Amino acid sequence: MEFVTVLLVAVALIVMVTLVKAVRIVPQQRQDVVERLGKYKRTLNPGLNLLVPFVDAVRTKVDMREQVVSFPPQPVITSDNLVVSIDTVLYFKVVDSARATYEISNFLQAIEQLTVTTLRNVIGSLDLERALTSREEINRHLSGVLDETTGRWGIKVTRVEIKAIEPPASIRDSMEKQMRAERDRRAAILNAEGHKQSQILTAEGEKQSAVLRADGDRQARILQAEGQAKAIRTVFDAIHQANPSQKVLAYQYLQALPQIANGTANKVWIIPAELTKALEGMGGALGGLSQMIGDAPSPEAADGASAVEREAAEAARAAAAAAQQIHDEVRVAEAQATGGQGPQGLPAPEPVSPGSLLSDPADQRERG
């Protein structure tokens, strides 16, 4: 009885082991390579799979996801005989698990060695400066070579990236000095350009300011000249409309004569001999104002006649004094010019008295 029990237990264990060996559950994104009696039989896909117990066996379990491998830094010599250290990162995935299992023993190591060899070939044809600035070109070349070679292994290289290129310390110092000098040069150029633009803008501003100032002065002078012309035209029209008499004009001339004589710029005056006669004629005109037609004073202006005569007499005296002073200055200047001798120019005019300016021209004609 005990023997039968032990036999049943052994049979149950054998059945359980057989079931375990016969049933295989493969997870997602994985494939199992199955061998039957040491020979490749098939590849198990994700899900429930049945095997022949004790005949079929799983050789390898292949991860079908994309994998990332970072290779250690590799020393590479450039075309200008400089040793640089390059770090690479490889992205790949297995597309055929059977070929990845049987075509090569260790595909990861093979990819690493192939990457290093290809990288040295590519970098060896470039100088340091081009190698530092041609990463995209190097990546494309590495991807093409690795994809072509690893395709027969059932592996797809999706991307190769150069993580870092480290030149020697001395080269880094030289590059830093070169970059510093380049930055200083650019800064100097930018400062010069800014100074140039500032001077140009300043000159343009001064030019526009000068142009506007000149235009303003021109407009001001034009307006001033127009105002003076309008004022002269107004005075001229007013004089013609008022039709002043000769005595008013003579009186105004006598008032202006002392101001002309008192000018600071009038150093030497040359007085013609006819000036006295002109003044005598003007006095005669003033004396005969009452006899001119149309100049008879009105009854309303009779009270101010004496005041006008007094002012005319004072103006005549002032004009005579100014004419005498000018005459004396002319005599002194001629004496200095001739060395103390008598004047050799025009005959000196006779002195003019204020009374002669206000006398009657008829009396002067009788005396003449």
SEZA-701895 format. One record per residue: residue in one letter; x, y, z of N, C-alpha, C in turn. Coordinates in steps of 0.05 Angstrom, whole numbers, plus 5000, padded with zeros to 4 digits. Each point is the difference from the previous one (the first is absolute). Layout:
BEGIN
aXYZXYZXYZ;...
//
This chain:
BEGIN
m501749765000498350245000501750255000;e502049995016501950225001501450034973;f500649794987501450014974498250144980;v497549935000498250124981499750305005;t500050085025499850295006502550154990;v502349895005502450134991500050014969;l499149804987499950004971498150224989;l497850025014498150214991501150285004;v501450035022501250275005502250054979;a501649804993502050044980498850064972;v497849864994498750064974498950285000;a498950095022498950275001502250214997;l502349945013502250194997501050014971;i500149774987500949994972498050154983;v497549975005498050144984500250305004;m500450085024500350295005502550114987;v502249865002502450104987499750004970;t498649814989499549994971498350244992;l498050055015498350234994501650265001;v501750035020501650245002501950024976;k501149774992501850014977498650054974;a497549924999498550024975498850284996;v499550155021498750264998502150225005;r500150194981501850235002498550264995;i500150185019498850274997502250204995;v499850134977502050204992498850285003;p501450185015498950275004500350174974;q498750245001500050184977502850114996;q500750054974502650114992502349815007;r499449734998502249815004499449764982;q502249884991499849764984501949795011;d499049745001501749785010500849834976;v502549934999501049824979499949715010;v498549834986499649725009501749814982;e501349815013501649794987498749735006;r500049834980499049735004502449804995;l500849895022502249815000502550144989;g500550265009502350154993499950144974;k497849994986499750144974497850215002;y500550234986498050215000497449904989;k497850045016497449904992498250244992;r499650185019498350234994500450225021;t498650224996500250235018497350045012;l500050025027497550035014499350305002;n497650074991499050275001498750065027;p499550255007498750065025497249865002;g499449895024497549865005500549725010;l497949834998500249725009501049824978;n502049845005501349824981500349735012;l499749794983500349725010502549884987;l501549855017502449874992499849695004;v501749864987500149715004501949965024;p498949895021501649975024502449824995;f502250085013502549854999501249984972;v498750134981501150004972500750284992;d498250185004500450284993501250155025;a501850184994501250165021500550284990;v499750195018500450294994502950065001;r501250104977502850064999500650275012;t498750214990500550275010497350155001;k500050205017497750185002501050284990;v498950094978501050244987498050235005;d501150235010498450245005499850154973;m497550054991499650124975499750315001;r500250115024499850295003502650134991;e499750274994502450154992501850045024;q502549964997501950025022502050224996;v501150105022501950225000502649905013;v502250034987502649925011501950244997;s501350065023502050225000502849875002;f501650044979502649894999502050175015;p502049895013502050165014501650184981;p501350215010501650184982502249854985;q500250074975502049874983501950214989;p502749945003502050194989500149984969;v499850234987500150014971501950214991;i501549954979502050184989498850144976;t500150265000499050164977502150024978;s499350134978501950024978502350195006;d499750185019502250185008501549895025;n499849745004501649855020499450105028;l497550035006499150075027498249775011;v500549925025498549785012497750125015;v497649924992497650095013498549765011;s498450045021498549795013497050044992;i498849794989497250024990498249805014;d497850115010497949835013497749974980;t499049764997497849954981497749865014;v497750044990497549885010498649864976;l499349755004498949844978497149925007;y498250044980497249915003499549784979;f499149765010499549784981497749835011;k498949834982498049815007500349754984;v499149775012500249744986497549964984;v500349954974497849964982499649704993;d502149845004499949714995501549865022;s498549895018501249875024501649764993;a499249844980501549764992502750074989;r500050204982502650074988501850145021;a498850165018501650125021501249795019;t498749765001501049795018502149834986;y499649944975501749804987502150134981;e499650254990501950124982502550105014;i499850085024502250115015499849935029;s502249955013499949915027499350225020;n501150244997499450225018499750254982;f497650064992499650224982500650275012;l499650045027500550255013503050074999;q501749815006502950044998500850064971;a498849854982500750044971499250294992;i497750095008499250284993501950205012;e500949965024501850185013502750024984;q501149774994502550004985499750124972;l497849944988499550124973499750305001;t498750105021499750295004502750135004;v501749885017502650125005501750014974;t500049784985501549994976499150204979;t497450014996498950204981500550285009;l499850055026500550275011502850094995;r501949825004502850074995500550054971;n498749864982500450054972498950274992;v497750075011498750254993501650235011;i500749995026501450225013502850034989;g501249784992502750024989500250154975;s497950044985500050164976499250295004;l499650085025499250275006502050135019;d500350264998501650145020498350065025;l501350125020498650045026497750194997;e500450224986497950204998497649904985;r500549854978497849894985498649785015;a501649845016498849795016498150115021;l500850235011498350125021497450124988;t500150084975497750134987498549824981;s500749754998498749824980498849765014;r498750045022498849775014497749874985;e498450164987497849884985501049834977;e502150094987501149844978501249745010;i501450015023501149765011497849815009;n497950105012497849835009498749864976;r499550144978498849884977501949784988;h502550054999501949804989500149755018;l500150045026500049775018497449844998;s497750134998497549864998499849844975;g501050124977499949844975501849765001;v502450025011501849775001499049785019;l499150095024499049805019497449874991;d498350144987497549884991500549804978;e501850064982500749814979501249755011;t501850025020501449775010498249835019;t498550135017498449865020497449894988;g499450074975497549904988500049704997;r502249884994500149714997500049865027;w500350145022499849895026497150015012;g498250124984497350035010499750235020;i501750204998500050235018499750254983;k498450195009499650254987501150235018;v502150134989501150235014498450254993;t498550115019498350224994501450275002;r501950035017501350265004502749975014;v501950164991502650015013500650305006;e500750065025500550275008502750025013;i501550214993502650065014499350175024;k500549895023499350145025502050225007;a502549964995502050205007502649944985;i501350224993502749994987501850175018;e501949875013501850135019502850024988;p500950244992502750044991501950015024;p502649994995502050025022499750275015;a501150005025499850245016501550244987;s502349954988501450224987498450124977;i498849824985498450094977497550165011;r498949915022497750155011500850285008;d502450025013500950275008500550184976;s501249884978500450164976497450084988;m498049825000497450074988498650215017;e500349995026498850215017501250274995;k502750014997501350254994499150114973;q499849814980499150094974497250115001;m498349865014497250105002499850265015;r501750035021500150255014500950234982;a502149954985500950214981497950064979;e498649804991497950044980497750175012;r499349945025497950155013500850295004;d502650045008501050275004500050154973;r500749874979500050134974497150074992;r498149825004497250074994499050225017;a500850005026499150225018501250274990;a502550004992501250254990498650094975;i499449814982498650074975497250125006;l498649875019497450105007500150285013;n502150045017500350265013500650214978;a501849934981500650194979497550064983;e498549794994497550054984498150175015;g499749955027498350175015500950295002;h502750045003501050275000499650144973;k500449844979499650114973497150084996;q498149835008497250064997499250245017;s501250025024499550225018500950274987;q502449994989501050254987498350074975;i499249794985498450064977497350125008;l498849895021497450105009500450295011;t502250045015500550275011500450204977;a501649924980500450184977497350064985;e498449794997497450044987498350185016;g500049975026498450175017501050294999;e502750045001501050274997499450124973;k500149834979499450104974497050094998;q498249835010497250074999499450255018;s501550015023499650245017500950254986;a502449984987501050244985498150084978;v499049804985498250054978497450145011;l498949885022497650125011500550285011;r502450035013500650275011500350204977;a501449924978500350184978497350074987;d498349794998497450054988498350185018;g500349975027498650185018501050284997;d502750044999501150274996499050124974;r500049834979499150114974497150085002;q498349835012497250085003499650255017;a501750025021499850235018500850254984;r502249984984500850244985498050074979;i498849794987498050064980497650145013;l499149895023497850135014500750285009;q502550045010500850265009500150204977;a501149904977500150184976497250064991;e498249805000497350054992498650205018;g500649975027498950195019501050284996;q502750024995501150274994498950124975;a499849834979498850104975497150095004;k498649845015497250085005499950265016;a501850025020500050255016500750244983;i502149974983500850224982497750074981;r498749794989497850054982497750145015;t499549925024497950135016500650295005;v502650055008500850285005499950164974;f501049884978499950144975497150074991;d498249805003497250054993498850215019;a500849995025498950205019501050284993;i502650024993501050274993498650114975;h499649824980498750104976497150065004;q498749845017497250075006499750255016;a502050065018499950245017500850254985;n501749974979500950234983501250225018;p502349945015501250195019501150254985;s500150215014501150254989503050015002;q501350204988502850024999501150075028;k498550155015501150075027500249765018;v498249814997500249765017502449834992;l500549974974502449854991502650145009;a500050274998502450145009500449975030;y497950005015500249985029500949725007;q499249794987500949735005502949974993;y500950134979502949984992501750145022;l499150225010501550145021500249835025;q497949855006500149835024501949764996;a500249904976501749774995502950074996;l500750264994502750074994501949975025;p499250085024501749965023500649705006;q498149834995500449715004502049894980;i500050104975502049914981502850095008;a500250245010502650115008501149865024;n498349895018500949875025500749714997;g500149894976500749724996502849935009;t500449785014502649925010501949924978;a499049924977501749914978500850234982;n498950245004500650234983502550145010;k502349924989502550125009500750254984;v500049984973500750224983497750054981;w499150254999497850084982501150204980;i499249964975500750194979497550164993;i499950255007497650164998500250174974;p498349974981500150174976499350295007;a500950184982499450285005497150074997;e498649834985497250064995498249935024;l501249885021498349935023498950245013;t501650215002499050245014497850134983;k500449994974497850104983497549845003;a500349745002497749835004498650065026;l501650045020498850075026498750274999;e501350194986498750274997497449984985;g500149834978497449974985497949875017;m500949815018498049875017499050205020;g501750185010499150215019498050184986;g500750074974498150174985497449864996;a500149744996497549854997498450015026;l501449975023498650025025498950285005;g501650214990499050275004497650074983;g499849874977497850074982497849795001;l499949845021497949805002497350135002;s499950235013497450135004499050124974;q501850044980499150134976499349794978;m500549745005499449804979497049944998;i499249944976497149964995499249745012;g497950005015499049765012501349945026;d502150165011501349945025499250205021;a498050164995499250195021499049865024;p500950075023499149865024497150045005;s498749815009497250015007499650135026;p497750105006499550135026500549815023;e499549744996500449815022503049965006;a501850044979502849955004501550265006;a498650245003501450255005501250005027;d498849875019501150005028502649855001;g500449794983502549845001502150104981;a499550224986502150104981502550095014;s499650145023502450095014501649775010;a498749795010501549765010501549874977;v498849984977501349874976502450174992;e499750275001502250174992502349975020;r499449985025502149975020501549734995;e498549794995501349744995501650014975;a499050144979501650024975502550165005;a499850215017502450165006502149845014;e499149845020501849835015501349804982;a498449874982501149814981502050124981;a499450254992501950144982502650065014;r499850095025502550055015501649745004;a498749785006501449755004501349914973;a498650034978501249934974502350174993;a499950265006502250184994502449935017;a499549945026502349925017501349744990;a498449814992501149754989501650054975;a499050184982501450064975502650145006;q500050185020502550145007502049815012;q499149815017501949805011501249834979;i498349914981501149844977502050164984;h499450264996501850174985502750025014;d499950035027502550025015501649744998;e498749775002501449754998501349964973;v498650094979501149984973502550174998;r500050245010502350184999502349895015;v499649885023502149885016501249764984;a498349834988501149774985501650094976;e499150214986501650104977502650125009;a500050145023502550115010502049785007;q499149795012501849775006501049874975;a498349984980500849874975502150164984;t499850285001501850174984502450095016;g500449905024502350075016500050285010;g497750105008499750275012499550224981;q500049944974499450204980497050034996;g499250194985497250054995498749794984;p497449955001498749794985500150064970;q500549784985500450034971497549904985;g497949925014497749894987497950214993;l497549935006497750184994500150245019;p499050234992499950235018498149955023;a500850095023498449965024497450154998;p497849885008497550144999499850215022;e498450194995499650215020498449895024;p500650105023498549905024497150074996;v498349825011497250034998498950075028;s498550215001498850085026497249895001;p499149965025497249905002498050204989;g500650275002498150194990499749994970;s502349934986499849984971498349784991;l499849795017498349774993497050075002;l499450215017497250075003499350264987;s501950124985499450264987498549964975;d499050214990498449994975501849984976;p499449814982501749984976499850244983;a497950155001499850244983502050215009;d500450025027502150185011502749914991;q500549745001502649904991500550064971;r497949984983500450074972500750294997;e498750185016500650284998502950065008;r500949855022502850045009501949894979;g499249794986501749894979500250194978;
//
